[in-house]
Amino acid sequence: MLTILGPTACGKTQLAAAVAERIEAEIISADSRQVYRRMDIGTGKDLADYHVNGRLIPYHLIDIAEPGSKYNLFQYQHDFLQVYNSLKQRHVMPLLCGGTGLYLEAVLKGYKLAAVPENKELRRQLQDKSLDELTRILLELKKKNGSNMHNTTDVDTAQRAIRAIEIESFNGEHPAEGAQLPPIRSLIVGIDIDREKRREKISKRLRQRLEEGMLDEVRQLLDCHIPPEDLIYYGLEYKYVTEYLIGQTTYDEMVRQLEIAIHQFAKRQMTWFRGMERRGFNIHWISADNDMETKVNQVLQLLKTEQEEDHV
């Protein structure tokens, strides 16, 4: 398998699609928000990126869940394996692409996961705590369990933090027997983007999304009777736009806070990827500054080298 990862706004989808077109691969998304239907602009699906040289590159695990539901890592791992096995049976190269570090790591390492039930008593105990307090509790639990099983890049609302604590608490009381699913061997390519350029791209993309109708997208979801708290749960664009639409903040304050939050999110993504390297993943970094043809050729050369080493 080939994996292309990187922080938000680094251009990973365009690169993945361009590479997939050259090697006749199909893309498996690793994005915790793009699974939701009708949440297109805010999650940055950019489906036009999958059209390369007049051809639609097949993609998977996008638009598979209803907005308002809470798709999770357990479901993702199950869905990923179904797609992965199907592609292997058809002798098609799977190309995993995304920025949700936990999803990437869980399928590459083969974590054994359990479906974690809701703990109403624990939720009641945590409901009045601030996000900072919840984050501290989660970090303590992770330290106690020696766990990497929470995507801190995504724990940006109290509701998500409570769910993460719930999962971590369950796993601490019901330890898994280790990674029973087979780890998947993959060449991993990371897109390295300069911090200032990343910030510039994020700010530009946020303005574009607002112009493209991101507020209308969230408004339509609210009009479909999806509770505001469910949209706020998804964090980032959906959290801040929803708070603005229900009158909790001004437009200017919404834009300012959202921009800061996306910059922080991208920084946490990079922290996760560096952590993956410390945990034994070999990530081949290529520069986002290179033109597309150069980046595609770099990835193809890495693939060729890996395949040659396999045959030695």
C-alpha positions in Angstrom: 0.0 0.0 0.0 1.0 3.6 -0.5 0.1 6.3 2.2 0.2 10.0 1.6 -0.2 12.2 4.7 0.2 15.8 5.7 -1.4 18.6 7.6 -4.5 20.5 6.4 -4.0 22.7 3.3 -0.7 21.0 2.2 -2.1 19.6 -1.1 -2.1 15.9 -0.2 -5.4 15.1 -2.0 -4.2 16.6 -5.3 -0.9 14.7 -5.1 -2.7 11.4 -4.1 -5.1 11.8 -7.1 -2.2 12.6 -9.5 -0.2 9.6 -8.3 -3.3 7.3 -8.4 -3.9 8.3 -12.0 -0.4 7.2 -12.9 -0.4 3.8 -11.1 -4.1 3.1 -11.5 -4.6 3.1 -7.7 -7.8 3.9 -5.8 -7.8 6.3 -2.8 -9.0 5.4 0.7 -9.6 8.6 2.7 -8.3 8.9 6.2 -10.3 11.9 7.3 -12.6 11.9 10.4 -14.9 14.5 9.0 -15.1 13.7 5.3 -17.1 10.6 6.1 -20.2 12.8 6.6 -22.6 13.5 3.7 -23.6 17.1 3.0 -20.7 18.4 4.9 -18.6 19.2 1.9 -17.2 22.8 2.1 -16.4 22.7 5.8 -14.6 19.4 5.6 -12.7 20.4 2.5 -13.6 17.4 0.4 -12.6 19.3 -2.8 -14.0 16.4 -4.9 -12.9 18.2 -8.1 -9.3 17.2 -7.0 -10.2 13.6 -7.9 -10.6 14.5 -11.6 -7.2 14.0 -13.3 -6.7 14.2 -17.1 -10.4 13.8 -17.7 -10.7 10.7 -15.4 -12.4 10.4 -12.1 -10.1 8.7 -9.6 -12.1 6.2 -7.5 -12.2 7.1 -3.8 -13.6 5.4 -0.7 -14.8 6.3 2.8 -16.1 9.7 1.9 -19.8 10.4 2.2 -20.6 7.2 4.1 -22.3 8.6 7.3 -25.2 10.8 8.0 -24.5 14.3 9.5 -25.5 14.3 13.2 -24.2 10.8 13.7 -20.9 10.1 15.5 -18.7 8.0 13.3 -15.8 6.6 15.2 -12.4 4.9 15.0 -13.9 1.5 15.5 -16.2 1.9 12.6 -13.4 3.4 10.5 -11.1 0.5 11.0 -13.9 -1.9 10.1 -14.8 0.0 6.9 -11.2 0.5 5.9 -10.5 -3.2 6.1 -13.5 -4.0 3.9 -12.3 -1.6 1.2 -8.6 -2.6 1.5 -9.4 -6.3 1.2 -11.7 -5.6 -1.8 -9.0 -3.7 -3.6 -6.4 -6.4 -2.9 -8.7 -9.0 -4.3 -9.1 -6.9 -7.5 -5.3 -6.5 -7.6 -5.7 -2.7 -7.3 -3.1 -0.6 -5.3 -4.7 1.0 -2.2 -3.6 4.6 -1.7 -4.4 5.8 1.8 -4.6 9.6 2.0 -5.5 11.9 4.9 -4.6 14.0 7.8 -6.3 12.2 10.7 -3.3 10.8 12.4 -5.2 8.3 14.6 -7.1 6.8 11.7 -3.8 6.4 9.8 -1.9 4.9 12.6 -4.7 2.5 13.7 -5.0 0.9 10.3 -1.2 0.8 9.6 -0.4 -0.7 13.0 -3.5 -2.9 13.2 -4.7 -1.8 16.6 -7.3 -4.1 18.1 -10.3 -2.0 19.0 -13.6 -2.6 20.8 -16.9 -0.9 20.4 -17.0 1.3 23.5 -20.5 1.7 25.1 -21.8 5.0 26.5 -21.1 5.5 30.2 -23.9 7.8 31.5 -22.5 8.1 35.0 -19.1 9.1 33.8 -20.7 11.7 31.4 -22.7 13.1 34.2 -19.5 13.5 36.3 -17.7 15.3 33.5 -20.5 17.5 32.0 -19.7 20.7 33.9 -15.9 20.6 33.4 -14.2 22.9 31.0 -12.3 21.8 27.9 -9.0 22.5 29.6 -10.0 20.3 32.6 -11.2 17.5 30.3 -8.0 17.6 28.3 -5.9 17.3 31.5 -8.0 14.3 32.6 -7.6 12.7 29.1 -3.8 13.2 29.1 -3.6 11.6 32.6 -5.6 8.6 31.5 -3.5 8.3 28.3 -0.3 8.4 30.5 -1.7 5.8 32.9 -2.7 3.5 30.1 0.4 4.1 27.9 -2.0 4.9 25.1 -1.8 6.6 21.7 -5.4 5.8 21.0 -6.8 9.3 21.0 -6.5 11.8 18.3 -5.7 15.0 20.2 -5.9 16.9 17.0 -9.6 16.3 17.0 -10.4 16.8 20.7 -11.4 20.4 20.3 -14.8 20.5 21.9 -15.9 19.4 25.4 -18.3 16.7 23.9 -15.4 15.1 21.9 -13.1 15.2 25.0 -15.8 13.5 27.1 -16.1 10.8 24.5 -12.4 10.4 24.4 -12.2 10.0 28.2 -15.1 7.5 28.0 -13.1 5.4 25.5 -9.8 5.7 27.4 -11.5 4.7 30.6 -13.2 1.7 29.0 -9.9 0.6 27.5 -8.1 1.0 30.8 -10.7 -1.3 32.5 -10.9 -3.7 29.5 -7.4 -3.9 28.1 -7.2 -5.2 24.6 -5.1 -8.3 24.0 -2.8 -6.5 21.7 -2.9 -5.8 18.0 -4.8 -8.8 16.6 -5.4 -7.3 13.2 -2.4 -7.6 10.9 -0.4 -4.4 10.5 -0.4 -3.2 6.9 2.9 -2.7 5.2 2.9 0.7 3.4 5.3 3.2 1.9 4.5 6.4 3.8 5.1 9.8 2.1 4.6 13.0 4.0 4.1 16.4 2.6 6.4 18.9 4.3 5.1 22.5 4.1 6.8 25.5 5.6 5.0 26.8 8.7 4.4 30.3 7.3 3.3 29.0 3.9 0.9 26.6 5.7 -0.5 29.5 7.7 -0.9 31.6 4.5 -2.7 28.7 2.7 -5.0 28.0 5.6 -6.1 31.7 5.8 -6.6 31.9 2.1 -8.6 28.6 2.0 -10.8 29.8 4.9 -11.7 32.9 3.0 -12.5 30.8 -0.1 -14.7 28.5 1.9 -16.7 31.3 3.3 -17.1 32.8 -0.2 -18.2 29.4 -1.5 -21.1 29.1 0.9 -19.8 27.4 4.0 -22.4 29.4 6.1 -25.2 28.2 3.9 -24.0 24.6 4.2 -24.2 24.7 8.0 -27.5 26.6 7.8 -29.0 23.9 5.7 -27.9 21.2 8.1 -29.5 23.1 11.0 -32.6 23.5 8.8 -32.7 19.7 8.5 -33.2 19.6 12.3 -29.6 18.5 13.1 -29.2 19.8 16.7 -26.6 22.6 17.0 -24.7 20.6 19.7 -24.2 17.8 17.2 -22.6 20.1 14.7 -20.5 21.8 17.4 -19.3 18.3 18.3 -17.5 18.0 14.9 -15.3 21.0 15.9 -13.5 23.5 13.7 -15.7 24.9 10.9 -18.9 23.4 12.2 -18.3 24.4 15.7 -17.6 28.1 15.0 -20.1 28.6 12.2 -22.8 27.0 14.2 -22.1 29.2 17.2 -22.3 32.2 14.9 -25.6 31.1 13.3 -27.3 30.5 16.6 -26.2 33.9 17.9 -23.5 33.0 20.3 -20.8 35.1 18.6 -20.4 37.8 15.9 -19.3 37.1 12.3 -15.9 38.7 12.8 -15.2 36.9 16.1 -16.3 33.6 14.4 -13.8 34.1 11.6 -11.0 35.2 13.9 -11.5 32.2 16.3 -11.9 29.7 13.5 -8.7 30.8 11.8 -6.7 30.5 15.0 -8.3 27.0 15.7 -7.4 25.7 12.2 -3.8 26.9 12.6 -3.6 25.1 16.0 -5.2 22.0 14.4 -2.5 21.9 11.7 0.2 22.3 14.3 -1.2 19.3 16.2 -1.4 17.2 13.1 2.3 17.7 12.5 3.0 16.9 16.2 1.1 13.6 15.7 3.1 12.7 12.5 6.4 13.4 14.3 5.1 11.2 17.1 4.4 8.4 14.5 8.1 8.6 13.5 9.1 8.2 17.1 6.8 5.2 17.3 8.7 3.5 14.5 7.0 4.7 11.3 9.3 5.6 8.4 7.9 8.7 6.8 9.5 9.9 3.6 9.0 13.7 3.5 8.8 15.6 0.3 8.5 19.4 -0.1 5.1 21.0 -0.8 7.0 23.7 -2.7 7.9 21.4 -5.6 5.6 21.5 -8.7 3.1 18.6 -9.0 5.1 16.7 -11.7 8.2 16.7 -9.5 6.2 15.5 -6.4 4.5 12.7 -8.4 7.9 11.6 -9.8 9.4 11.6 -6.3 6.6 9.4 -5.0 6.9 7.0 -8.0 10.7 6.8 -7.4 10.2 5.9 -3.8 7.7 3.2 -4.8 10.1 1.8 -7.4 12.9 1.7 -4.8 10.7 0.0 -2.3 9.6 -2.6 -4.8 13.2 -3.3 -5.9 14.3 -3.8 -2.3 11.4 -6.3 -1.9 12.8 -8.4 -4.7 16.4 -8.4 -3.5 
